[in-house]
Each structure stands twice: as structure tokens, then as C-alpha cells.
Amino acid sequence: MIAVPARERHRIGRIGWLRAAVLGANDGILSTASLVLGVATSHASHNNIVVAGLAGLVAGAMSMAAGEYVSVHSQADTERAELGLERAELKADGSGEHAELAAIYVSRGLEPGLAKQVAAQLMVRDALGAHARDELGISATFTARPVQAALASAASFAVGAAMPLVVTLVAPQPVLIPFIAGTSLMFLTILGALAARAGGAAIIGGAIRVAFWGALAMAVTAGVGALFGTAG
């Protein structure tokens, strides 16, 4: 009897929720901090700055949820259509689909005879699953989940946006701008490091990359706010 080795745990299984969560949190921190900085540099009152930040949190979370749902749902629709087509092809020409699957395995390095045996065994067990995975590239790991992606994006955006918003609420007006900029950069750096760690990438590189683009976005927004605030 062949011993079955323990199943390895790979980080690639996290890619669906990790992408949505990191994107949402990053957008939440960056867009809210940039919005607050832009309003603050235009010499608005503290109350107006807080209201703008809160509005940005709500609008951003809803926008992230809607955009992610529509995008991922389109992917899910495409997957269903492709699977429906593949199901019809299997029913109409099983032998041709077997040959097609075997040719895929030959292109990956198997001998033709072995490739035919592998294709036959896999198709007996789950023909549609074998073609979905090896011909179409659709698997349980990467399959589209619109509701999950929408909820993850909205929740992570709200959590991210709440960070600079809380700083806005507690920071004194005279030091509001440097406080928001400094703490938001810190939040972005931590987020980049955590995302890199969860994905198995270089932590320092991930942190620096997120912090750099965050600093650039906040600087541009603050500059626009100061320009129009002065002009007004």
C-alpha cells in the first residue's frame, strides 16, 4: 500500500481573499488620508475635514464592494459559460476531448502512451473537472466568488479608512496635517509588510513599495488642496 504524504499548505490558496483584503485596506487608508489631507490643506474647518473623511469612508466602501462584485461576477459568468461549452463538447465528442487532454499532458512532458492513460483515468473520475483544470485553468483555488470578494473589499476598505479618520478626530488642528501624513504612512508600511508576509514575499520590499506610492499620492492630493485653497 502506497503511503499518502501529508498535504502541503501553500500560500497560493490565499490569493483570492488576500488580494481583495489588501487592495481594500490599502485603498481605505490611502484614499481617506489623501482626501482628508486635501481638505485640510485647503484651510477647511476641523468639522468639515471629519465629515469629508467619514463620507469618503462610506462612499469608498460601497464603491469597492460594488466594483469588486461586478468585476468578479463577470469572471464567474465567463467561467460558467466556458464550463457549459466544455460539458457540451464532452457529451458530443468524448474521444476527441480525451485526445485533447492527452495532448496537453504530452506538451507538459509526458510520453504519449502515459498521457493517454492519465487522461483516461482522470476523465473516468471527473471528466469536466479535468478539462476545467488542465484545459481552461479553472480550479477551486482560483474560482470566482463575487459575494466573498465584495464583502472582503468593503470590510477591509472600511477598516483601512477608519485609521486616518480616527487620527483626524483626535489630532489637534495645528498638527493635523503632519499627524495624518505620518500615521497613514506608518499604517501603509505595516500593511505592505503584513501582505508580503502573508503572501511569502520579501517583507521590506513590500513595505517600501506601498509606502512610496502612498506618500506620492498624499503629497499630490495635499498639493492640489493647498493650491485650490489658496486660489479660493
C-alpha positions in Angstrom: 0.0 0.0 0.0 1.4 3.4 -1.0 1.7 5.8 1.9 0.0 9.1 1.3 2.2 12.0 2.3 0.8 14.8 4.4 -0.8 17.5 2.3 1.4 20.6 2.0 -0.1 24.0 2.7 0.7 26.6 0.1 0.2 30.3 0.3 -1.3 30.4 -3.2 -4.6 29.3 -1.7 -4.9 32.7 0.0 -4.6 34.7 -3.2 -8.3 35.3 -3.7 -9.2 36.8 -0.3 -5.7 38.2 0.2 -5.8 40.3 -2.9 -9.3 41.7 -2.1 -8.4 42.4 1.6 -5.0 44.1 0.8 -6.5 46.1 -2.0 -9.4 47.3 0.1 -7.3 48.2 3.2 -4.7 50.0 1.1 -7.3 52.0 -0.8 -9.1 52.7 2.5 -6.0 54.2 4.2 -4.7 55.9 1.1 -7.9 57.4 -0.3 -9.2 58.6 3.1 -5.9 60.0 4.2 -5.4 61.8 0.8 -9.0 63.2 0.9 -8.5 64.4 4.5 -5.1 66.0 3.6 -6.6 67.7 0.6 -9.4 69.2 2.5 -7.1 70.1 5.5 -4.6 71.9 3.3 -7.5 74.0 1.7 -7.9 75.6 5.2 -11.3 73.9 5.9 -12.6 73.7 9.5 -11.9 70.6 11.6 -15.6 69.6 11.5 -15.6 69.8 7.7 -12.5 67.7 7.5 -14.0 65.0 9.7 -17.3 65.0 7.6 -15.3 64.7 4.4 -13.3 61.7 5.8 -16.5 60.0 7.0 -18.2 60.5 3.7 -15.1 59.1 2.0 -15.2 56.0 4.1 -18.8 55.2 3.4 -18.6 56.0 -0.3 -15.4 54.2 -0.8 -16.6 51.0 1.0 -19.7 50.9 -1.1 -17.8 51.6 -4.3 -15.2 48.9 -3.5 -18.0 46.4 -2.8 -19.9 47.2 -6.0 -16.9 47.3 -8.2 -15.4 44.1 -6.8 -18.8 42.3 -7.1 -19.4 43.3 -10.7 -15.8 42.5 -11.7 -15.7 39.1 -10.1 -19.2 38.3 -11.1 -18.2 38.9 -14.7 -15.4 36.4 -14.2 -17.8 33.9 -12.7 -20.1 34.3 -15.7 -17.3 33.6 -18.1 -16.3 30.5 -16.1 -19.8 29.2 -16.1 -20.1 29.8 -19.9 -16.8 28.0 -20.5 -17.8 25.1 -18.4 -21.1 24.8 -20.2 -19.3 24.7 -23.5 -16.9 22.1 -22.3 -19.7 20.0 -20.9 -21.4 20.0 -24.3 -18.2 19.1 -26.1 -17.6 16.2 -23.7 -21.1 14.9 -24.4 -20.8 15.3 -28.2 -17.2 14.1 -28.7 -15.8 12.3 -25.7 -12.9 10.6 -27.7 -11.9 13.9 -29.2 -11.8 15.6 -25.7 -9.7 12.7 -24.4 -7.2 13.2 -27.2 -7.2 16.9 -26.5 -6.5 16.3 -22.8 -3.8 13.8 -23.6 -2.1 16.3 -26.0 -2.0 18.8 -23.1 -0.1 16.3 -20.9 2.3 15.5 -23.8 3.1 19.2 -24.1 3.9 19.2 -20.4 6.4 16.4 -20.8 4.6 13.0 -20.5 5.1 10.2 -23.0 2.2 9.9 -25.4 1.2 6.4 -24.1 1.3 7.6 -20.5 -0.5 10.8 -21.3 -3.4 8.8 -22.8 -3.6 6.6 -19.7 -3.6 9.7 -17.4 -6.2 11.4 -19.4 -8.4 8.3 -19.5 -8.2 7.8 -15.7 -8.9 11.4 -14.9 -11.8 11.6 -17.3 -13.3 8.4 -15.7 -13.2 10.1 -12.3 -14.2 13.6 -13.3 -14.1 14.5 -17.0 -15.3 18.0 -16.6 -13.1 18.8 -13.6 -10.0 17.5 -15.5 -10.7 19.7 -18.5 -11.7 22.7 -16.4 -8.4 22.5 -14.5 -5.9 21.5 -17.3 -7.5 23.0 -20.4 -9.3 26.1 -19.1 -7.2 26.8 -16.0 -10.3 26.9 -13.7 -9.8 25.3 -10.2 -11.3 25.6 -6.8 -8.4 27.7 -5.6 -8.9 30.4 -8.3 -12.7 30.2 -8.9 -14.5 33.5 -8.8 -16.6 34.2 -5.6 -18.3 37.6 -6.2 -20.0 37.9 -2.8 -17.0 36.9 -0.8 -14.8 39.3 -2.8 -17.3 42.2 -2.4 -17.6 41.7 1.4 -13.9 41.4 1.9 -13.2 44.5 -0.1 -15.8 46.6 1.6 -14.9 45.5 5.1 -11.1 45.9 4.5 -11.7 49.3 3.0 -13.7 50.4 6.0 -11.1 49.2 8.4 -8.3 50.9 6.5 -10.3 54.2 6.1 -11.1 54.2 9.8 -7.4 54.5 10.7 -6.7 58.0 9.3 -10.3 59.0 10.3 -9.6 58.3 13.9 -6.4 60.2 13.8 -8.3 63.1 12.3 -10.8 63.0 15.2 -8.1 63.0 17.9 -5.3 65.1 16.4 -5.2 68.8 17.3 -5.9 71.2 14.5 -2.4 72.8 14.4 -0.7 69.4 13.9 -3.4 67.7 12.0 -1.7 67.5 8.6 1.7 66.1 9.8 -0.2 63.7 12.1 -2.4 62.3 9.3 0.5 62.0 6.8 2.9 60.4 9.3 0.4 57.9 10.8 -1.0 57.0 7.4 2.5 56.2 6.1 3.1 54.1 9.1 -0.2 52.2 8.5 0.6 51.7 4.8 4.1 50.4 5.7 2.7 47.9 8.2 0.0 46.8 5.7 2.6 46.3 3.0 4.8 44.2 5.4 1.9 42.1 6.5 0.6 41.5 3.0 4.1 40.5 1.9 4.5 38.1 4.9 1.1 36.5 4.2 2.0 36.0 0.6 5.5 34.8 1.2 7.2 37.8 -0.5 10.0 40.0 0.7 8.7 42.0 3.7 10.9 45.0 3.4 10.3 45.4 -0.4 6.6 45.1 0.1 6.5 47.7 2.8 8.7 50.2 0.9 6.6 49.8 -2.3 3.3 50.5 -0.5 4.8 53.4 1.5 6.4 55.1 -1.6 3.2 55.1 -3.7 1.2 56.2 -0.6 3.5 59.1 0.1 3.3 60.2 -3.6 -0.5 60.1 -3.7 -0.9 62.0 -0.4 1.7 64.6 -1.5 -0.1 65.2 -4.8 -3.5 65.5 -3.1 -2.3 67.8 -0.4 -0.7 70.0 -3.1 -3.9 70.2 -5.0 -5.8 71.1 -1.8 -3.3 73.8 -0.9 -3.4 75.2 -4.5 -7.2 75.5 -4.7 -7.5 76.6 -1.1 -5.1 79.4 -1.7 -6.8 80.3 -5.0 -10.2 80.4 -3.2 
